[in-house]
Amino acid sequence: MGLTLVSRADCELCVRFHEELEALRARAALPPLAVVDVDSDALLQRRWGMKVPVLLLDGALVCGPRLDAEKLLRLLRL
């Protein structure tokens, strides 16, 4: 199981999302997190474009553009 945060450079909302996710990580055992820049990949750009930040769990959308901690923990059964 893995989490992916699709974000963008110079995106304040993306920075806040990542900070909130790391704060949650301090309270709960979350799977490893990969942070991917949406602009680094044409497929990501077409799929997520201006919808970032988004959080994916094993490639499936969990939430975005705001962190839904309750939903994430429910999906992880934590």
Stockholm file with secondary structure:
# STOCKHOLM 1.0

chainA/1-78         MGLTLVSRADCELCVRFHEELEALRARAALPPLAVVDVDSDALLQRRWGMKVPVLLLDGALVCGPRLDAEKLLRLLRL
#=GR chainA/1-78 SS CCEEEEECTTCHHHHHHHHHHHHHHHHSCCCCEEEEEGGGCHHHHHHHGGGCCEEEETTEEEECSSCCHHHHHHHHTC
#=GC SS_cons        CCEEEEECTTCHHHHHHHHHHHHHHHHSCCCCEEEEEGGGCHHHHHHHGGGCCEEEETTEEEECSSCCHHHHHHHHTC
//
